[in-house]
Amino acid sequence: MKFLAEINVMPLQALLDPQGKAVTGVIRHNGYTDMNHVRIGKRLTIEVEADTKEQAADRVDEVCRRILHNPIMEEYEFSVKQKE
């Protein structure tokens, strides 16, 4: 079966996000003073072939841990759904 994984990789909350800070400044400078604390990360989609959703999720988690994120600076979350 084919599954689609949607992965979000974000900087850890405890770390400064210079891109997010710059975008926050631009947003506020343009009059959107009710918006703060922009965080910028990465969004990835991966097609996975597996027998079950659980197997697909295990593989995606492994790839996230080993390749797609830096645990010193980033955290990740993902969802897996069957591809139609």
DSSP file (Angstrom, degrees, kcal/mol; ACC not computed):
  #  RESIDUE AA STRUCTURE BP1 BP2  ACC     N-H-->O    O-->H-N    N-H-->O    O-->H-N    TCO  KAPPA ALPHA  PHI   PSI    X-CA   Y-CA   Z-CA
    1    1 A M              0   0    0      0, 0.0    49,-2.1     0, 0.0     2,-0.4   0.000 360.0 360.0 360.0 155.0    0.0    0.0    0.0
    2    2 A K  E     -A   49   0A   0     81,-0.3    81,-2.6    47,-0.2     2,-0.3  -0.877 360.0-174.9-106.1 137.5    1.0    3.6   -0.5
    3    3 A F  E     -AB  48  82A   0     45,-3.1    45,-2.9    -2,-0.4     2,-0.5  -0.898  18.1-137.9-125.9 155.9    1.0    6.1    2.3
    4    4 A L  E     -AB  47  81A   0     77,-3.3    77,-2.0    -2,-0.3     2,-0.5  -0.972  15.6-160.8-117.0 122.7    1.6    9.8    2.4
    5    5 A A  E     -AB  46  80A   0     41,-3.1    41,-2.2    -2,-0.5     2,-0.5  -0.872   2.3-162.0-102.6 133.9    3.6   11.2    5.3
    6    6 A E  E     -AB  45  79A   0     73,-2.5    73,-1.9    -2,-0.5     2,-0.4  -0.977  15.7-170.8-115.1 120.7    3.5   14.9    6.1
    7    7 A I  E     -AB  44  78A   0     37,-3.1    37,-2.7    -2,-0.5     2,-0.5  -0.921  13.7-164.2-120.7 134.0    6.4   16.0    8.3
    8    8 A N  E     -AB  43  77A   0     69,-2.9    69,-1.9    -2,-0.4     2,-0.5  -0.980   4.8-170.7-116.6 125.9    7.0   19.3   10.1
    9    9 A V  E     +AB  42  76A   0     33,-2.8    33,-2.9    -2,-0.5    67,-0.2  -0.976  14.9 175.0-116.1 122.8   10.5   20.1   11.3
   10   10 A M  E     - B   0  75A   0     65,-2.6    65,-2.7    -2,-0.5    31,-0.1  -0.907  35.9 -99.0-128.5 152.7   10.7   23.2   13.5
   11   11 A P  E     - B   0  74A   0      0, 0.0    63,-0.3     0, 0.0     6,-0.1  -0.409  54.2 -93.5 -64.3 146.5   13.4   24.9   15.6
   12   12 A L    >   -     0   0    0     61,-2.7     3,-1.7     1,-0.1    62,-0.0  -0.326  31.3-122.3 -58.7 143.8   13.3   24.1   19.3
   13   13 A Q  T 3  S+     0   0    0      1,-0.3    -1,-0.1    -3,-0.1     4,-0.1   0.818 110.3  59.8 -59.2 -32.1   11.3   26.6   21.3
   14   14 A A  T 3  S+     0   0    0      2,-0.1     2,-0.3    59,-0.0    -1,-0.3   0.629  95.1  80.8 -73.9 -12.2   14.3   27.4   23.5
   15   15 A L  S <  S-     0   0    0     -3,-1.7     2,-0.2    58,-0.1    58,-0.0  -0.696  86.7-108.8-100.4 148.3   16.4   28.5   20.5
   16   16 A L        -     0   0    0     -2,-0.3    -4,-0.1     1,-0.1    -2,-0.1  -0.486  23.5-153.5 -67.3 138.5   16.4   31.8   18.7
   17   17 A D     >  -     0   0    0     -2,-0.2     4,-2.7     1,-0.2     5,-0.2  -0.852  10.6-174.6-115.2  91.5   14.9   31.6   15.2
   18   18 A P  H  > S+     0   0    0      0, 0.0     4,-2.3     0, 0.0     5,-0.2   0.862  84.3  49.8 -59.2 -38.2   16.6   34.5   13.3
   19   19 A Q  H  > S+     0   0    0      2,-0.2     4,-2.5     1,-0.2     5,-0.2   0.934 112.3  48.0 -65.1 -43.8   14.4   34.0   10.2
   20   20 A G  H  > S+     0   0    0      1,-0.2     4,-2.6     2,-0.2    18,-0.4   0.894 110.7  51.3 -62.2 -40.2   11.3   34.0   12.3
   21   21 A K  H  X S+     0   0    0     -4,-2.7     4,-2.1     2,-0.2    -1,-0.2   0.909 110.3  49.2 -64.2 -41.5   12.4   37.1   14.1
   22   22 A A  H  X S+     0   0    0     -4,-2.3     4,-2.0     2,-0.2    -2,-0.2   0.922 112.8  46.6 -63.5 -44.1   13.0   38.9   10.8
   23   23 A V  H  X S+     0   0    0     -4,-2.5     4,-2.7     1,-0.2     5,-0.2   0.888 109.0  55.4 -66.6 -38.4    9.6   37.9    9.5
   24   24 A T  H  X S+     0   0    0     -4,-2.6     4,-2.6     1,-0.2     5,-0.2   0.923 107.7  50.5 -57.3 -44.0    8.0   39.0   12.7
   25   25 A G  H  X S+     0   0    0     -4,-2.1     4,-2.6     1,-0.2    -2,-0.2   0.907 111.1  47.2 -61.3 -43.4    9.6   42.4   12.3
   26   26 A V  H  X S+     0   0    0     -4,-2.0     4,-1.5     2,-0.2    -2,-0.2   0.916 112.4  50.0 -65.5 -43.2    8.3   42.8    8.7
   27   27 A I  H  <>S+     0   0    0     -4,-2.7     5,-1.9     1,-0.2     3,-0.4   0.946 114.6  43.3 -60.0 -48.7    4.8   41.7    9.7
   28   28 A R  H ><5S+     0   0    0     -4,-2.6     3,-1.7     1,-0.2    -2,-0.2   0.887 110.0  56.7 -66.3 -38.5    4.7   44.1   12.6
   29   29 A H  H 3<5S+     0   0    0     -4,-2.6    -1,-0.2     1,-0.3    -2,-0.2   0.795 102.9  57.2 -62.1 -28.3    6.2   46.9   10.5
   30   30 A N  T 3<5S-     0   0    0     -4,-1.5    -1,-0.3    -3,-0.4    -2,-0.2   0.199 129.5 -93.0 -91.4  16.1    3.4   46.4    8.0
   31   31 A G  T < 5S+     0   0    0     -3,-1.7     2,-1.5     1,-0.1    -3,-0.2   0.424  90.3 122.7  96.6  -1.3    0.7   47.1   10.6
   32   32 A Y    > < +     0   0    0     -5,-1.9     3,-1.5     1,-0.2    -1,-0.1  -0.493  25.2 156.0 -92.0  67.2   -0.1   43.6   11.8
   33   33 A T  T 3   +     0   0    0     -2,-1.5    -1,-0.2     1,-0.3    -5,-0.1   0.564  61.8  68.8 -73.9  -7.6    0.8   44.4   15.4
   34   34 A D  T 3  S+     0   0    0     -3,-0.2     2,-0.4    -6,-0.0    -1,-0.3   0.370  86.8  82.4 -89.9   5.4   -1.4   41.6   16.8
   35   35 A M    <   +     0   0    0     -3,-1.5     2,-0.3   -11,-0.1     3,-0.1  -0.937  56.0 156.5-115.9 132.6    1.0   39.0   15.4
   36   36 A N        +     0   0    0     -2,-0.4   -15,-0.0     1,-0.1    -2,-0.0  -0.904  41.4  35.9-143.7 167.8    4.1   37.9   17.2
   37   37 A H        -     0   0    0     -2,-0.3     2,-0.2     1,-0.2    -1,-0.1   0.875  61.6-169.2  56.0  52.4    6.6   35.1   17.6
   38   38 A V        -     0   0    0    -18,-0.4     2,-0.4    -3,-0.1   -14,-0.2  -0.530   1.1-164.2 -69.0 135.8    6.9   33.7   14.0
   39   39 A R        -     0   0    0     -2,-0.2     2,-0.5   -19,-0.1   -26,-0.0  -0.988   3.1-155.4-122.0 134.2    8.8   30.4   13.8
   40   40 A I        +     0   0    0     -2,-0.4     2,-0.2     2,-0.0   -20,-0.2  -0.936  26.7 144.3-115.9 131.2   10.0   29.2   10.5
   41   41 A G        -     0   0    0     -2,-0.5     2,-0.4   -31,-0.1   -31,-0.2  -0.519  44.4 -79.2-138.3-154.3   10.7   25.5    9.8
   42   42 A K  E     -A    9   0A   0    -33,-2.9   -33,-2.8    -2,-0.2     2,-0.5  -0.940  24.5-159.3-123.5 143.7   10.5   22.9    7.0
   43   43 A R  E     -A    8   0A   0     -2,-0.4     2,-0.4   -35,-0.2   -35,-0.2  -0.993  17.1-179.1-121.7 128.0    7.5   20.9    5.7
   44   44 A L  E     -A    7   0A   0    -37,-2.7   -37,-3.1    -2,-0.5     2,-0.4  -0.935  15.4-159.4-125.4 147.8    8.1   17.7    3.9
   45   45 A T  E     -A    6   0A   0     -2,-0.4     2,-0.4   -39,-0.2   -39,-0.2  -0.994  13.8-177.4-123.6 137.7    5.9   15.2    2.2
   46   46 A I  E     -A    5   0A   0    -41,-2.2   -41,-3.1    -2,-0.4     2,-0.5  -0.998  22.0-138.3-135.9 132.4    7.1   11.7    1.5
   47   47 A E  E     -A    4   0A   0     -2,-0.4     2,-0.4   -43,-0.2   -43,-0.2  -0.783  27.0-168.0 -87.1 131.8    5.3    8.8   -0.2
   48   48 A V  E     -A    3   0A   0    -45,-2.9   -45,-3.1    -2,-0.5     2,-0.6  -0.972  16.0-149.5-125.6 133.7    6.0    5.5    1.6
   49   49 A E  E     +A    2   0A   0     -2,-0.4     2,-0.3   -47,-0.2   -47,-0.2  -0.914  39.3 139.2-100.4 124.5    5.2    2.0    0.5
   50   50 A A        -     0   0    0    -49,-2.1     3,-0.1    -2,-0.6    -2,-0.0  -0.970  59.6-117.4-156.8 164.0    4.4   -0.3    3.4
   51   51 A D  S    S+     0   0    0     -2,-0.3     2,-0.3     1,-0.1    -1,-0.1   0.833  97.1  17.1 -76.4 -32.9    2.1   -3.1    4.4
   52   52 A T  S  > S-     0   0    0      1,-0.1     4,-2.1   -51,-0.1     5,-0.1  -0.910  75.3-114.1-137.3 163.1    0.4   -1.2    7.2
   53   53 A K  H  > S+     0   0    0     -2,-0.3     4,-2.6     1,-0.2     5,-0.2   0.875 117.1  55.9 -62.5 -37.4    0.1    2.4    8.4
   54   54 A E  H  > S+     0   0    0      2,-0.2     4,-2.3     1,-0.2    -1,-0.2   0.900 106.8  48.9 -64.1 -41.2    2.1    1.5   11.5
   55   55 A Q  H  > S+     0   0    0      2,-0.2     4,-2.1     1,-0.2    -1,-0.2   0.910 111.4  49.8 -63.9 -41.8    5.0    0.2    9.4
   56   56 A A  H  X S+     0   0    0     -4,-2.1     4,-2.5     1,-0.2    -2,-0.2   0.924 110.9  49.5 -61.8 -44.2    4.9    3.4    7.3
   57   57 A A  H  X S+     0   0    0     -4,-2.6     4,-2.6     1,-0.2    -2,-0.2   0.893 109.1  52.4 -63.4 -40.0    4.9    5.5   10.5
   58   58 A D  H  X S+     0   0    0     -4,-2.3     4,-2.1     2,-0.2    -1,-0.2   0.912 111.1  47.0 -62.1 -42.3    7.8    3.5   11.9
   59   59 A R  H  X S+     0   0    0     -4,-2.1     4,-2.3     2,-0.2    -2,-0.2   0.910 112.3  49.3 -66.1 -42.3    9.9    4.1    8.7
   60   60 A V  H  X S+     0   0    0     -4,-2.5     4,-2.6     1,-0.2    -2,-0.2   0.924 110.4  50.7 -63.4 -43.9    9.0    7.8    8.7
   61   61 A D  H  X S+     0   0    0     -4,-2.6     4,-2.7     1,-0.2    -1,-0.2   0.910 109.8  51.1 -59.8 -42.2   10.0    8.2   12.3
   62   62 A E  H  X S+     0   0    0     -4,-2.1     4,-2.6     1,-0.2     5,-0.3   0.924 111.1  47.2 -61.5 -45.2   13.3    6.5   11.6
   63   63 A V  H  X>S+     0   0    0     -4,-2.3     4,-2.7     2,-0.2     5,-1.9   0.897 112.3  50.4 -64.6 -40.4   14.1    8.8    8.7
   64   64 A C  I  <>S+     0   0    0     -4,-2.6     5,-1.3     3,-0.2    -2,-0.2   0.949 114.2  43.9 -61.5 -48.3   13.2   11.8   10.7
   65   65 A R  I  <5S+     0   0    0     -4,-2.7    -2,-0.2    -5,-0.2    -1,-0.2   0.897 124.0  34.3 -63.7 -41.3   15.4   10.8   13.6
   66   66 A R  I  <5S+     0   0    0     -4,-2.6    -2,-0.2    -5,-0.2    -1,-0.2   0.792 136.5   2.5 -87.8 -29.7   18.3    9.8   11.4
   67   67 A I  I  <5S+     0   0    0     -4,-2.7    -3,-0.2    -5,-0.3    -2,-0.1   0.752 115.8  56.1-127.9 -45.6   18.3   12.2    8.5
   68   68 A L  I   <S+     0   0    0     -5,-1.9     2,-0.3     2,-0.0    -4,-0.2   0.626 102.6  39.3 -85.1 -14.0   15.7   15.0    8.4
   69   69 A H      < -     0   0    0     -5,-1.3     7,-0.1    -6,-0.3     3,-0.0  -0.969  65.0-133.9-137.5 154.5   16.2   16.8   11.7
   70   70 A N    >>  -     0   0    0     -2,-0.3     4,-3.3     1,-0.1     3,-1.5  -0.911  18.0-155.1-101.8 108.6   19.0   17.9   13.9
   71   71 A P  T 34 S+     0   0    0      0, 0.0    -1,-0.1     0, 0.0    -6,-0.0   0.692  90.9  60.3 -63.6 -17.5   18.0   16.9   17.5
   72   72 A I  T 34 S+     0   0    0      1,-0.1     3,-0.1    -3,-0.0   -60,-0.0   0.815 125.3  14.6 -74.9 -29.8   20.3   19.6   19.0
   73   73 A M  T <4 S+     0   0    0     -3,-1.5   -61,-2.7     1,-0.1     2,-0.3   0.587 121.5  47.7-120.4 -16.0   18.3   22.4   17.2
   74   74 A E  E  <  -B   11   0A   0     -4,-3.3     2,-0.3   -63,-0.3    -1,-0.1  -0.873  49.0-159.3-134.9 159.4   15.1   21.0   15.9
   75   75 A E  E     -B   10   0A   0    -65,-2.7   -65,-2.6    -2,-0.3     2,-0.3  -0.887  18.0-156.5-127.0 163.0   12.0   18.9   16.7
   76   76 A Y  E     -B    9   0A   0     -2,-0.3     2,-0.3   -67,-0.2   -67,-0.2  -0.958  13.7-176.3-140.4 158.8    9.6   17.1   14.4
   77   77 A E  E     -B    8   0A   0    -69,-1.9   -69,-2.9    -2,-0.3     2,-0.3  -0.970  13.4-179.9-145.8 155.0    6.1   15.8   14.1
   78   78 A F  E     -B    7   0A   0     -2,-0.3     2,-0.3   -71,-0.2   -71,-0.2  -0.985  17.4-151.3-152.7 162.2    4.4   13.9   11.4
   79   79 A S  E     -B    6   0A   0    -73,-1.9   -73,-2.5    -2,-0.3     2,-0.4  -0.971  11.0-155.0-132.6 152.2    1.2   12.3   10.3
   80   80 A V  E     +B    5   0A   0     -2,-0.3     2,-0.3   -75,-0.2   -75,-0.2  -0.992  15.8 171.4-128.6 132.9    0.7    9.3    7.9
   81   81 A K  E     -B    4   0A   0    -77,-2.0   -77,-3.3    -2,-0.4     2,-0.2  -0.977  40.7 -95.2-138.2 154.7   -2.4    8.6    5.9
   82   82 A Q  E     -B    3   0A   0     -2,-0.3     2,-0.3   -79,-0.2   -79,-0.3  -0.471  43.1-121.9 -68.2 133.9   -3.2    6.1    3.2
   83   83 A K              0   0    0    -81,-2.6   -81,-0.3    -2,-0.2    -1,-0.1  -0.586 360.0 360.0 -79.5 137.1   -2.7    7.6   -0.2
   84   84 A E              0   0    0     -2,-0.3    -1,-0.1   -81,-0.0   -81,-0.1   0.445 360.0 360.0 -88.6 360.0   -5.8    7.5   -2.4
